[in-house]
Amino acid sequence: MSSEIVTRSIATAKNVSAEGRTHAEQQVPPNIPSIGELKKSLPDHCFTPSLSLSFYYVLKDLVIMTLLYVSMLALTEGPLALHWILHYLAVYPIYWFLQGTMMWAIFVLGHDCGHGSFSHNWVINDIVGNFLHSIILVPYYPWKMSHHHHHKNTGNIDKDEIFYPVRMKEANKKGGFAPFFGLGGAWFAYLVAGYGDKPRTANHFNPFDPLFARRAAACGASLACLAAFLSLVLVPYAVSYGLANLALHYILPVFAFASWLVVTTFLHHQDENVPWYVDEKWDFVRGNLSSVDRHYGWAHDLVHNIGTHQIHHLFIKIPHYRLEEATAVFREKYPHLVRKSTEPILPAFSKMFKLFNDQRFIENDVMVHVYNTK
């Protein structure tokens, strides 16, 4: 990062710190119940996964992905093929976006497996999770472990996994960002290099990385599943149909999925006036209440209600198909704790990226930090 950018960012942080400290403290919700009280307020059945229902969603998503693939082939190479110009102006871009969205849905189902909300059986969870995440190039078990680290430290300036505020004493170590984090490119960079400084710099493709070493065998098994998919499916596909078709049919949808992942992961934990806490001010309930609920319009149900993020963060064992019900109860009983945004996703992402980029450097003694436009 250039000294000019560091200076500008630190100046912004000083203004926020000096003028917004009281404002930041005011954003901390009052009367925060314990996690036990919150759990008792929700229906018991919300915590019970249905194996048949979980597999129904897996089958449904795989069928939709297959239909999208077949439709794309019919419109580009089959009897219904359109003019080749339309392939690149309409058919392929629509296919990349829709197939990438379905890959995001598949990711969420594998994410349920990692949290143990797919079923009560950890063997089933890990088998299904490895399968689902391998077909979208995600190392299941290593990501499961780093994601658990995020859930245990959500909203903690000093310990959260990604997109956290940075103290000024660390400012010169932090580089700048590509526009909008480089979208899908940021996801793959994160998998390889992590985010920030150790222990946040985990390489998800190294089962002996310190973050994963205690589960090195399980992480190695996930990497073997990923290697099997590459060698048994993607390489033969490229040999049979060419690298160009592999890119058009698979790689670009994966990039679209990864872009979804960057956008939604960022927005689930960033909004105006959402507090981040120094470690000594942080606790599990307070930190996870800093998650933000968002609605993804036509895609909301398709990607398994992951936008109902507050309840998901408080109770990872709730299956995705129970999140809406649990969220409705939570909002009714604890309206003062609700954080939700109805702002359209892309404008919200653009706004919050700018705020984050301008205000991510904070004073060394800040206890509570919020991003705001004031």
Secondary structure by P-SEA (a helix, b strand, c coil): ccaaaaaaaaaaaaaaaaccaaaaaaacccccccaaaaaaacccccccccaaaaaaaaaaaaaaaaaaaaaaaaaccccccccaaaaaacaaaaaaaaaaaaaaaaaaaaaaaaaccccccaaaaaaaaaaaaaaaccccaaaaaaaaaaaaccccccccccccccccccccccccccccccaaaaaaaaacccccccccccccccccccccccaaaaaaaaaaaaaaaaaacaaaaaaaccaaaaaaccaaaaaaaaaaaaaaaaaacccccbbbbccccccaaaaaacbbbbbccccccccccccccccccccccccccaaaaaaaaaaaaccccbbbbccccaaaaaaaaaaaaacccccccccbbbbbcc
